[in-house]
Amino acid sequence: MEDIWKTIAEDYEIAKQCLWCPKHPGGWIRQEDKGRYYLWKAYYAATQTEPKDYLLYARVLMMMNDEQHHAWEYDRFHKYIAPAKEAYAVAIHEGGKQPTAKEIEKVNFLFDSLQYVLKKTENTSEQVIDAYKLIEGLNDIQDFQFHDSKPIWFEHTSDRATLKLDFDGVVVTFSFEGLIDIEVNGDPTTNWINDFYCYPAFHNKDVLQFDIGYYRILCEKINVTDVERIAE
């Protein structure tokens, strides 16, 4: 088993050299294909091998999370962050190995922040009620819902975004002010909305996280600016 963990350590180091910029980069160039090959090779071997080198296992898991930061929070939490946090604990208490303070700070922050998001997106009726309250003017529209609505317009400047959603002929225009981050991911021909979440952000409760799957917007304020009912 020691030989296997030695190979895992070597693969992990190659992945770091390819994917993480050194302090003194010189002519360093990120080599994604090679780096991800060795990272996945290390990850697969580390998950399959017992007994574990828990400190190295935790570090491989954390690197997997870093390289898949656009993956769904559920996958990141359950596949990488929660197991990494547990592995660090075992390494300290049973293995006598000590991760750096920075490593522990990072895994704790990611664990807490991802757990917060998962709890806020359980899709309970109470969460939907609370989400509507965060969008000014939304409770006044009784014939609109996010589920099965469809985006028909989106634009943004450096500090403001506008999104129009059409639900069965009821077109609602949302304004997002004080933009912090925008993520867009969808196929315009098939992007019917299935999910809706809106909640205070983990890092700052004065900031709102709006999430309908295809559009994820972090901003300071959301309000309804227009409602149009299209006659059949």
LINGI-V29119 format. One record per backbone hydrogen bond with DSSP energy under -0.5 kcal/mol. NH is the residue of the N-H (numbers start at 1). CO is the residue of the C=O. If there is no record, write none. Layout:
BEGIN
((NH:CO) (NH:CO))
END
This chain:
BEGIN
((5:1) (6:2) (7:3) (8:4) (9:5) (10:6) (11:7) (12:8) (13:9) (14:10) (15:11) (16:12) (17:13) (18:14) (19:15) (20:16) (21:19) (25:23) (28:25) (31:18) (32:30) (35:31) (36:32) (37:33) (38:34) (39:35) (40:36) (41:37) (42:38) (43:39) (44:40) (45:41) (46:42) (47:43) (48:44) (49:45) (54:52) (57:53) (58:54) (59:55) (60:56) (61:57) (62:58) (63:59) (64:60) (65:61) (66:62) (67:63) (68:64) (68:65) (69:66) (71:68) (76:72) (77:73) (78:74) (79:75) (80:75) (80:76) (81:76) (82:77) (84:80) (85:81) (86:82) (87:83) (88:84) (89:85) (90:86) (91:87) (92:88) (93:89) (94:90) (95:90) (97:91) (99:97) (104:100) (105:101) (106:102) (107:103) (108:104) (109:105) (110:106) (111:107) (112:108) (113:109) (114:110) (115:111) (116:112) (117:113) (118:114) (119:115) (120:116) (121:117) (122:119) (128:124) (129:125) (130:126) (131:127) (132:128) (133:129) (134:130) (134:131) (135:132) (136:134) (136:222) (138:135) (140:137) (141:138) (142:140) (144:141) (148:193) (149:146) (150:166) (151:191) (152:164) (153:164) (155:162) (157:160) (161:176) (162:155) (163:174) (164:153) (165:172) (166:150) (167:165) (167:170) (168:166) (170:167) (171:169) (171:228) (172:165) (172:170) (173:226) (174:163) (174:172) (175:223) (176:161) (177:175) (177:221) (178:159) (179:159) (180:218) (181:218) (183:216) (185:214) (188:186) (190:187) (191:187) (192:190) (193:149) (197:211) (199:209) (201:204) (201:207) (207:204) (208:219) (209:199) (210:208) (210:217) (211:197) (212:215) (214:212) (216:183) (217:210) (218:181) (219:208) (219:217) (220:177) (221:177) (222:134) (223:175) (224:136) (225:173) (225:223) (226:173) (228:171) (230:169) (230:228) (231:229))
END
